[in-house]
Amino acid sequence: MKIRPLSDRIIVRRSVEKTMTEGGLHIPTTAQERPVEGKVIAIGSGKRLDDGSLLKPDLSEGDKVLFSRYSGTEVQVDGVEHLILREDEILGIIE
């Protein structure tokens, strides 16, 4: 299944959750935190302004981004969890 975001929406694949600490201890599923970073998979055409012009997103596919822990809408695409976020929900680009 392919999905194409509309307007200023962006599809992000979350990074893999950590199951081990840096010291080598196993983290139980109930204590694992949801990752707040991911990779941009697809970008919409941009936000339509009041004057009718189109404001293109400042992101590109493949960018690694940060977002709030509970932002966006979770969707399953081909069995993989993705997030659909608005551009203003993205906090920054990891360089």
N, C-alpha and C positions, 0 to 999 in steps of 0.2 A: 504494500500500500504506500502510495506517495501522498504527502501532505504539503500544501503550499500556504504559507501564512498570508493573511491579508493586512492591508493598512500598515500600521507601525508595530505589528506583532513579529516576534522572533521565536524560532524553535531552537531549544537548547537541550543537549543530552548531558545529564548530570554526570559528574565524575564518579568513579567507583568509590563506594563507601569503604572506609578503613576497617578491617577486621582484626588488626593487630596493632599494638602500641609500638612506639619506636624501641622500647625495651624488650619486645618480643612476647608480651602478654596478649592473650586472646580477649577480644572485646565481645561480650554477649550481644546477641541481636537486640535485646531490649535496651541496651545502653548505647547502641550506635547512634551517632548523630547524622542527620541528613546533610550531605555535602552542599556547600553554598557556592560551588564553582562548577563550570561546565563548558562545553564546546558548542559554538554556534553552528547549527546544521542548515538552517534556512532563514531567509530574511524577507519580510514583506516589502512592498514597493515604497512605503513611507507614509508619513502623516499628511493629510490634506489640510491646509491652512484655510482660514476664513476667506482670504482673497482668492482661493482656488488653486494656489500654487502647491507644489508637492515638495515636502521637506524630507529628503532621503535620510535613512539611518546612518549613524556614524560608525557602524560596525560592518564587518565583512564575514563571509562564511569561513569557518575555521578558527575564528578568534576565540581565545579562552577568556571567559567573563566571570564576574562575581555578581551574586544576587542575594536577596534576603532569603532566609531559611524557609519561609512559608509563602513566598510570592509565586505568582503564576498559576496555571492550570495544568495538572498532570494528565498526560494522555499516553496510551500504548500504541506504538507504531511498529508493526512486525515483531511484537513480543518484547520490545525494548521501551523502557520508560523515558519519556521526553517531557519537557515543560514548554508551554506556550506562554511567553512573557510579552508585555508591552516594552517598548524601548526605554521608557522612564522607570521601569522596575529594575533595570540593570544598573548596578552600582559602579562598575568599572571594568576595564579591559586589563587582563594580566599580560604583561609584556616580558 
